[in-house]
Amino acid sequence: MPMKKIILILLILSSQFSILNSLWAQEIGVDYDEHGRVVRSSHAVVDASDRLAVLITYTYDSTGVVETRTLQSYDKLGRPVRKEVYTVDEYLLYTEENQYDRHGNRTRCVQTTYDEDGKPTPTVYKYRYSKQPDGSWQLVSILLNGKEVLLEE
């Protein structure tokens, strides 16, 4: 979906929902290859407090055609909460959802890939932490689809 179309949708929604009245978008970065062709562009949607709400990233092939569109949503503390990757034809390729505890530690991450028929394959990570004597939290284990993964020491 072209950026102009996304901005138009946001403007239409903002006229109907007051919560969106304070959102705005701007281009924040463009990456080029060694031949000066655009390979990636990023666009930020920020809220009334100037916090990043959504990061929209496009990747382009060598002819300048969009290959993928990624939407990364953030919570009020700036933590990534949801990511979606789409093909140029708007087929969903990948999602990632993160949950956090009250201390800001990521406790769960569900990554889902989608095959050509749209069939999802989820991968679930669960993170456990231990409070240290200095008050910080240390990651002590990761469960991957219910099985513990060894941590490097």
KELUM-332883 format. One line per field, with one value per atom (N, C-alpha, C): atom name; x, z, y; residue number from 1; chain. Coordinates in Angstrom, 1 decimal, decimal comma. Each point is the difference from the previous one (the first is absolute). Layout:
N
atomo = [CA;...]
east = [X;...]
up = [Z;...]
north = [Y;...]
num = [NUM;...]
cadena = [A;...]
This chain:
153
atomo = [N;CA;C;N;CA;C;N;CA;C;N;CA;C;N;CA;C;N;CA;C;N;CA;C;N;CA;C;N;CA;C;N;CA;C;N;CA;C;N;CA;C;N;CA;C;N;CA;C;N;CA;C;N;CA;C;N;CA;C;N;CA;C;N;CA;C;N;CA;C;N;CA;C;N;CA;C;N;CA;C;N;CA;C;N;CA;C;N;CA;C;N;CA;C;N;CA;C;N;CA;C;N;CA;C;N;CA;C;N;CA;C;N;CA;C;N;CA;C;N;CA;C;N;CA;C;N;CA;C;N;CA;C;N;CA;C;N;CA;C;N;CA;C;N;CA;C;N;CA;C;N;CA;C;N;CA;C;N;CA;C;N;CA;C;N;CA;C;N;CA;C;N;CA;C;N;CA;C;N;CA;C;N;CA;C;N;CA;C;N;CA;C;N;CA;C;N;CA;C;N;CA;C;N;CA;C;N;CA;C;N;CA;C;N;CA;C;N;CA;C;N;CA;C;N;CA;C;N;CA;C;N;CA;C;N;CA;C;N;CA;C;N;CA;C;N;CA;C;N;CA;C;N;CA;C;N;CA;C;N;CA;C;N;CA;C;N;CA;C;N;CA;C;N;CA;C;N;CA;C;N;CA;C;N;CA;C;N;CA;C;N;CA;C;N;CA;C;N;CA;C;N;CA;C;N;CA;C;N;CA;C;N;CA;C;N;CA;C;N;CA;C;N;CA;C;N;CA;C;N;CA;C;N;CA;C;N;CA;C;N;CA;C;N;CA;C;N;CA;C;N;CA;C;N;CA;C;N;CA;C;N;CA;C;N;CA;C;N;CA;C;N;CA;C;N;CA;C;N;CA;C;N;CA;C;N;CA;C;N;CA;C;N;CA;C;N;CA;C;N;CA;C;N;CA;C;N;CA;C;N;CA;C;N;CA;C;N;CA;C;N;CA;C;N;CA;C;N;CA;C;N;CA;C;N;CA;C;N;CA;C;N;CA;C;N;CA;C;N;CA;C;N;CA;C;N;CA;C;N;CA;C;N;CA;C;N;CA;C;N;CA;C;N;CA;C;N;CA;C;N;CA;C;N;CA;C;N;CA;C;N;CA;C;N;CA;C;N;CA;C;N;CA;C;N;CA;C;N;CA;C;N;CA;C;N;CA;C;N;CA;C;N;CA;C;N;CA;C;N;CA;C;N;CA;C]
east = [0,9;-0,9;0,9;-0,1;0,8;-0,2;1,1;-0,1;-1,1;-0,3;-1,1;-1,3;-0,2;-1,2;-0,2;1,2;0,0;-0,4;0,7;-0,3;-1,5;-0,5;-1,4;-0,9;0,3;-0,8;0,1;1,2;0,1;-0,8;0,0;-0,7;-1,5;-0,5;-1,4;-0,4;0,8;-0,3;0,1;0,9;0,2;-1,2;-0,7;-1,2;-1,1;0,0;-1,1;0,3;1,3;0,4;0,9;-0,4;0,8;1,4;0,1;1,3;1,1;-0,4;0,9;0,3;-0,7;0,2;1,4;0,7;1,4;1,1;-0,4;1,1;0,4;1,3;0,5;1,2;0,2;1,1;1,1;1,2;1,1;1,0;0,7;1,0;1,2;0,6;1,2;1,3;-0,1;1,3;-0,2;1,1;0,1;1,3;0,1;1,3;0,2;1,2;0,3;1,0;0,0;1,1;1,2;1,0;1,2;-0,2;-1,1;-0,3;-1,0;-0,3;-0,8;-1,5;-0,4;-1,4;-0,5;-1,3;-0,6;-0,3;0,5;-0,3;-0,9;-0,1;-0,9;-0,4;-1,3;-0,4;-0,8;0,1;-0,7;-0,8;-1,2;-0,9;-0,6;0,1;-0,5;-1,4;-0,8;-1,3;0,2;-0,2;0,2;-1,3;-0,1;-1,2;0,2;-1,0;0,0;1,2;0,5;1,2;1,3;-0,1;1,2;0,7;-0,8;0,5;-0,2;0,9;-0,2;-1,1;-1,0;-1,1;0,1;0,3;0,2;1,2;0,8;1,0;-0,3;-0,1;-0,4;1,3;0,4;1,2;-0,3;0,5;-0,1;1,4;0,0;1,2;-0,3;1,1;-0,2;1,0;-0,5;0,9;0,9;0,9;1,0;-0,7;-1,2;-0,7;-0,8;0,0;-0,8;-1,4;-0,4;-1,3;0,0;-1,1;-0,1;-0,1;0,9;0,0;-0,8;0,2;-0,7;-0,3;-1,0;-0,4;-0,1;0,7;0,0;-0,6;-0,9;-0,7;0,5;0,7;0,4;-0,7;-0,8;-0,7;0,7;-0,1;0,7;-1,0;0,3;-0,8;0,4;-0,6;0,3;1,4;0,6;1,3;1,1;-0,4;0,9;0,4;-0,7;0,4;-0,8;0,7;-0,7;-1,1;-1,2;-1,1;-0,5;0,0;-0,5;0,7;0,3;0,7;-0,7;-0,3;-0,6;0,8;0,3;0,7;-0,9;-0,2;-0,9;0,8;-0,4;0,5;-0,5;0,5;-0,5;-1,5;-0,4;-1,4;-0,9;0,6;-0,8;-0,3;0,8;-0,1;0,9;-0,6;0,7;1,1;1,2;1,1;0,4;-0,1;0,6;-0,6;-0,2;-0,5;0,9;0,1;0,7;-0,8;-0,3;-0,7;0,8;0,3;0,7;-0,8;0,2;-0,6;1,1;-0,3;1,0;-0,6;0,9;-0,5;0,1;-0,4;0,0;1,3;1,1;1,4;0,6;-0,8;0,5;0,7;0,0;0,6;-0,9;0,5;-0,8;-0,3;-1,2;-0,4;-0,5;-0,4;-0,5;0,1;0,4;0,1;-0,6;-1,0;-0,6;0,4;0,8;0,4;-0,8;-0,7;-0,8;0,4;0,3;0,3;-1,2;-0,3;-1,1;0,5;-0,5;0,4;-0,8;0,2;-0,7;-1,5;-0,5;-1,4;-0,6;0,9;-0,5;0,0;0,5;0,0;1,0;-0,4;1,0;0,8;1,3;0,8;0,6;-0,6;0,5;1,2;0,9;1,1;-0,2;0,0;-0,3;1,2;0,5;1,1;-0,6;0,4;-0,3;1,3;0,0;1,3;-0,3;0,9;0,0;1,2;-0,3;1,1;0,1;1,1;0,3;0,5;-0,6;0,4;1,4;0,9;1,4;0,1;1,0;0,2;0,0;0,5;0,0;-1,3;-1,0;-1,4;-0,2;1,0;-0,2;-0,6;-0,5;-0,6;0,9;0,3;0,9;-0,8;0,1;-0,6;0,6;-0,8;0,5;-0,4;-1,1;-0,4;-0,9;0,1;-0,9;-0,6;-1,3;-0,7;-0,4;0,4;-0,3;-1,0;-1,3;-1,1;-0,1;0,2;-0,1;1,3;1,0;1,3;1,1;0,7;1,0;1,2;0,4;1,1;1,2;1,2;1,1;0,5;0,3;0,5;1,6;0,6;1,5;0,4;1,0;0,5;1,2]
up = [0,0;0,0;0,0;-1,0;0,0;1,2;0,3;1,2;-0,1;-1,2;-0,1;0,4;-0,4;0,3;1,5;0,7;1,4;0,8;-0,5;0,6;-0,2;-1,2;-0,2;0,9;0,2;0,9;1,4;0,5;1,3;0,1;-1,0;0,0;0,1;-0,8;0,0;1,4;0,6;1,3;1,1;-0,2;1,0;0,0;-1,1;0,0;0,7;0,2;0,6;1,4;0,4;1,3;0,6;1,1;0,6;0,5;0,3;0,5;-1,1;-1,3;-1,0;-0,5;0,6;-0,5;0,2;0,9;0,4;-0,7;-0,9;-0,7;-1,3;-0,3;-1,2;-0,5;-1,3;-0,5;-0,7;0,0;-0,7;-0,5;-1,1;-0,4;0,9;0,5;0,9;-0,5;-1,1;-0,5;-1,3;-0,8;-1,3;-0,1;-0,4;-0,2;-1,5;-0,4;-1,4;-0,2;-1,2;-0,3;-0,6;-0,4;-0,5;-1,4;-0,6;-1,3;0,2;1,3;0,3;-0,1;-0,1;-0,1;1,4;0,2;1,4;0,2;1,1;0,4;1,2;0,8;1,1;0,4;0,4;0,5;1,3;0,9;1,3;0,2;0,6;0,2;1,4;0,8;1,4;0,2;0,8;0,4;1,5;0,4;1,4;0,6;1,3;0,7;0,5;0,7;0,4;0,9;0,7;0,9;-0,7;-1,4;-0,8;0,2;0,4;0,2;-1,2;-0,4;-1,1;0,2;-0,8;0,1;-0,9;-1,3;-1,0;-0,9;-0,4;-0,9;-1,3;-1,1;-1,3;-0,8;-0,4;-0,8;-1,3;-1,1;-1,3;-0,4;-0,7;-0,6;-1,5;-0,8;-1,5;-0,7;-1,2;-0,8;-0,8;-0,8;-0,8;-1,0;-0,3;-1,0;0,7;1,4;0,7;0,4;-0,3;0,3;1,5;0,7;1,4;0,0;0,9;0,2;1,3;1,1;1,2;0,7;0,9;0,9;1,4;0,9;1,4;0,9;0,8;1,0;1,4;0,7;1,4;0,9;0,9;1,0;1,3;0,7;1,3;1,1;1,2;1,1;0,5;1,0;0,5;0,5;0,4;0,5;-1,0;-1,3;-1,1;-0,3;0,6;-0,2;-1,2;-0,8;-1,1;0,5;-0,5;0,5;-1,1;-1,3;-1,1;-1,3;-0,8;-1,2;-1,1;-1,1;-1,1;-1,3;-0,8;-1,2;-1,2;-1,0;-1,1;-1,3;-1,0;-1,3;-0,8;-1,1;-0,9;-0,3;-0,1;-0,2;1,2;1,1;1,3;0,6;-0,2;0,6;1,3;1,1;1,3;-0,1;0,3;0,1;1,4;0,9;1,4;0,9;1,3;1,1;1,2;0,8;1,3;1,1;1,1;1,1;1,3;0,7;1,2;1,2;1,1;1,3;1,0;0,9;1,0;1,4;1,0;1,4;0,5;1,2;0,6;0,2;-0,2;0,1;-1,3;-1,1;-1,3;-0,7;0,6;-0,6;-0,9;-1,2;-0,9;0,6;0,1;0,6;-1,1;-1,1;-1,0;-1,4;-1,0;-1,4;-0,8;-0,8;-1,0;-1,4;-0,7;-1,3;-0,9;-1,0;-0,9;-1,4;-0,7;-1,5;-0,7;-1,2;-0,8;-1,3;-0,4;-1,3;-1,1;-1,2;-1,2;0,0;0,8;0,2;1,2;0,7;1,1;1,3;0,0;1,2;1,0;1,2;1,0;0,7;0,3;0,8;1,1;1,2;1,1;0,7;0,5;0,9;1,2;1,2;1,2;0,9;0,4;1,0;1,3;1,1;1,3;0,8;0,6;0,7;1,5;0,8;1,5;0,5;1,0;0,6;1,5;0,5;1,5;0,4;1,2;0,5;0,7;-0,4;0,5;1,3;0,8;1,3;-0,3;-1,1;-0,3;-0,5;-0,1;-0,4;-1,4;-0,8;-1,5;-0,2;-1,2;-0,4;-1,0;0,2;-0,9;-0,6;-1,3;-0,8;0,5;0,4;0,5;-0,9;-0,8;-0,9;-1,1;-1,1;-1,1;-0,4;-0,1;-0,5;-1,5;-0,9;-1,4;-0,3;-0,2;-0,3;1,2;1,2;1,2;0,4;-0,8;0,4;0,3;1,2;0,4;-1,0;-0,2;-0,9;0,9;-0,2;0,8;-0,3;1,1;-0,1;0,0;-0,7;0,0;1,3;0,6;1,3;-0,2]
north = [-1,2;1,2;1,2;0,9;1,2;0,9;0,7;0,9;1,0;0,6;0,9;-0,6;-1,2;-0,7;-0,3;-0,3;-0,2;1,3;1,1;1,3;0,4;-0,3;0,3;-0,8;-1,2;-0,8;0,5;0,4;0,6;1,3;0,8;1,2;-0,2;-1,0;-0,3;-0,5;-0,9;-0,5;1,0;1,0;1,0;0,9;0,2;0,8;-0,6;-1,4;-0,7;-0,4;-0,1;-0,5;1,0;0,6;1,1;-0,5;-1,3;-0,5;0,1;0,0;0,1;1,4;1,0;1,4;0,5;-0,7;0,5;-0,8;-0,9;-0,8;0,8;-0,2;0,6;-0,9;0,0;-0,8;0,9;-0,6;0,7;-1,1;0,3;-0,9;0,3;-1,1;0,2;-0,6;-0,8;-0,5;-0,7;0,1;-0,7;-0,6;-1,3;-0,7;-0,2;0,2;-0,2;-1,1;-0,6;-1,0;0,7;-0,7;0,6;0,7;-0,2;0,7;1,2;0,3;1,1;-0,3;-1,2;-0,4;-0,2;0,4;-0,1;-1,5;-0,5;-1,4;-0,2;1,1;0,0;1,5;0,1;1,3;-0,2;0,9;-0,1;1,2;-0,2;1,1;-0,1;1,0;-0,1;0,6;-0,6;0,6;0,2;1,3;0,3;0,5;0,0;0,4;1,5;0,5;1,4;0,3;-1,0;0,2;-0,2;0,0;-0,2;-1,4;-1,0;-1,3;-0,8;-0,9;-0,8;-1,0;0,0;-1,0;-1,1;0,3;-1,0;0,4;-1,0;0,2;-0,8;0,6;-0,6;-0,1;-1,2;-0,1;-0,8;0,6;-0,6;-0,5;-1,2;-0,4;-0,1;0,3;0,1;-0,9;-0,5;-0,8;1,0;-0,6;0,8;1,0;-0,2;0,9;1,0;0,0;1,0;-0,4;-1,3;-0,5;-0,5;0,3;-0,4;-1,5;-0,6;-1,5;-0,3;0,7;-0,3;1,3;0,0;1,1;-0,6;0,7;-0,5;1,1;-0,4;0,9;-0,4;0,8;-0,3;1,0;-0,5;0,8;0,0;1,2;0,2;0,4;-0,4;0,5;1,4;0,5;1,4;0,1;-1,2;0,0;-0,2;-0,1;-0,2;-1,4;-0,9;-1,5;-0,5;-0,8;-0,6;-1,0;0,1;-0,9;-0,9;0,5;-0,8;0,4;-1,0;0,2;-0,9;0,6;-0,7;0,3;-1,1;0,1;-0,5;0,9;-0,4;0,0;-0,8;0,1;1,2;0,2;1,1;-0,2;-1,2;-0,3;0,0;0,4;0,1;-1,3;-1,0;-1,3;0,0;-0,4;0,0;-1,1;0,4;-1,0;-0,4;1,0;-0,2;1,0;-0,5;0,9;-0,3;0,9;-0,2;0,9;-0,7;0,7;-0,1;1,1;-0,1;0,5;-0,7;0,4;0,3;0,9;0,5;-0,1;-0,2;0,1;1,4;0,2;1,4;0,6;-0,8;0,5;0,3;-0,2;0,3;-1,2;-1,1;-1,2;-0,7;-0,4;-0,7;-1,4;-0,4;-1,3;-1,0;0,5;-0,9;0,6;-0,8;0,4;-1,1;0,3;-1,0;0,5;-0,8;0,3;-1,0;0,5;-0,8;0,2;-1,0;0,0;-0,5;0,4;-0,4;-0,5;-1,2;-0,6;0,6;-0,5;0,6;-0,1;-1,0;-0,1;0,8;0,7;0,8;-0,8;-1,3;-0,8;0,5;0,3;0,5;-1,1;0,3;-0,9;0,9;-0,1;0,8;-0,6;0,9;-0,4;0,9;-0,7;0,7;0,0;1,2;0,1;0,6;-0,6;0,5;0,2;1,2;0,4;0,1;-0,6;0,1;0,7;0,9;0,8;-0,3;0,4;-0,1;1,4;0,4;1,3;-0,1;0,8;0,0;0,9;-0,3;0,8;1,5;0,4;1,5;0,6;-0,9;0,5;-0,2;-0,4;-0,2;-1,4;-0,2;-1,3;-0,6;-1,3;-0,8;-1,1;-0,1;-1,1;-1,3;-1,0;-1,2;-1,2;0,1;-1,1;0,5;-0,7;0,2;-1,3;0,0;-1,1;0,2;-0,9;0,1;-1,1;0,4;-1,0;-1,0;0,5;-0,9;-0,7;0,1;-0,7;1,0;-0,2;0,9;0,1;1,2;0,2;0,4;-0,5;0,3;1,4;0,8;1,3;-0,1;0,9;0,1;0,7;-0,5;0,6;0,8]
num = [1;1;1;2;2;2;3;3;3;4;4;4;5;5;5;6;6;6;7;7;7;8;8;8;9;9;9;10;10;10;11;11;11;12;12;12;13;13;13;14;14;14;15;15;15;16;16;16;17;17;17;18;18;18;19;19;19;20;20;20;21;21;21;22;22;22;23;23;23;24;24;24;25;25;25;26;26;26;27;27;27;28;28;28;29;29;29;30;30;30;31;31;31;32;32;32;33;33;33;34;34;34;35;35;35;36;36;36;37;37;37;38;38;38;39;39;39;40;40;40;41;41;41;42;42;42;43;43;43;44;44;44;45;45;45;46;46;46;47;47;47;48;48;48;49;49;49;50;50;50;51;51;51;52;52;52;53;53;53;54;54;54;55;55;55;56;56;56;57;57;57;58;58;58;59;59;59;60;60;60;61;61;61;62;62;62;63;63;63;64;64;64;65;65;65;66;66;66;67;67;67;68;68;68;69;69;69;70;70;70;71;71;71;72;72;72;73;73;73;74;74;74;75;75;75;76;76;76;77;77;77;78;78;78;79;79;79;80;80;80;81;81;81;82;82;82;83;83;83;84;84;84;85;85;85;86;86;86;87;87;87;88;88;88;89;89;89;90;90;90;91;91;91;92;92;92;93;93;93;94;94;94;95;95;95;96;96;96;97;97;97;98;98;98;99;99;99;100;100;100;101;101;101;102;102;102;103;103;103;104;104;104;105;105;105;106;106;106;107;107;107;108;108;108;109;109;109;110;110;110;111;111;111;112;112;112;113;113;113;114;114;114;115;115;115;116;116;116;117;117;117;118;118;118;119;119;119;120;120;120;121;121;121;122;122;122;123;123;123;124;124;124;125;125;125;126;126;126;127;127;127;128;128;128;129;129;129;130;130;130;131;131;131;132;132;132;133;133;133;134;134;134;135;135;135;136;136;136;137;137;137;138;138;138;139;139;139;140;140;140;141;141;141;142;142;142;143;143;143;144;144;144;145;145;145;146;146;146;147;147;147;148;148;148;149;149;149;150;150;150;151;151;151;152;152;152;153;153;153]
cadena = [A;A;A;A;A;A;A;A;A;A;A;A;A;A;A;A;A;A;A;A;A;A;A;A;A;A;A;A;A;A;A;A;A;A;A;A;A;A;A;A;A;A;A;A;A;A;A;A;A;A;A;A;A;A;A;A;A;A;A;A;A;A;A;A;A;A;A;A;A;A;A;A;A;A;A;A;A;A;A;A;A;A;A;A;A;A;A;A;A;A;A;A;A;A;A;A;A;A;A;A;A;A;A;A;A;A;A;A;A;A;A;A;A;A;A;A;A;A;A;A;A;A;A;A;A;A;A;A;A;A;A;A;A;A;A;A;A;A;A;A;A;A;A;A;A;A;A;A;A;A;A;A;A;A;A;A;A;A;A;A;A;A;A;A;A;A;A;A;A;A;A;A;A;A;A;A;A;A;A;A;A;A;A;A;A;A;A;A;A;A;A;A;A;A;A;A;A;A;A;A;A;A;A;A;A;A;A;A;A;A;A;A;A;A;A;A;A;A;A;A;A;A;A;A;A;A;A;A;A;A;A;A;A;A;A;A;A;A;A;A;A;A;A;A;A;A;A;A;A;A;A;A;A;A;A;A;A;A;A;A;A;A;A;A;A;A;A;A;A;A;A;A;A;A;A;A;A;A;A;A;A;A;A;A;A;A;A;A;A;A;A;A;A;A;A;A;A;A;A;A;A;A;A;A;A;A;A;A;A;A;A;A;A;A;A;A;A;A;A;A;A;A;A;A;A;A;A;A;A;A;A;A;A;A;A;A;A;A;A;A;A;A;A;A;A;A;A;A;A;A;A;A;A;A;A;A;A;A;A;A;A;A;A;A;A;A;A;A;A;A;A;A;A;A;A;A;A;A;A;A;A;A;A;A;A;A;A;A;A;A;A;A;A;A;A;A;A;A;A;A;A;A;A;A;A;A;A;A;A;A;A;A;A;A;A;A;A;A;A;A;A;A;A;A;A;A;A;A;A;A;A;A;A;A;A;A;A;A;A;A;A;A;A;A;A;A;A;A;A;A;A;A;A;A;A;A;A;A;A]
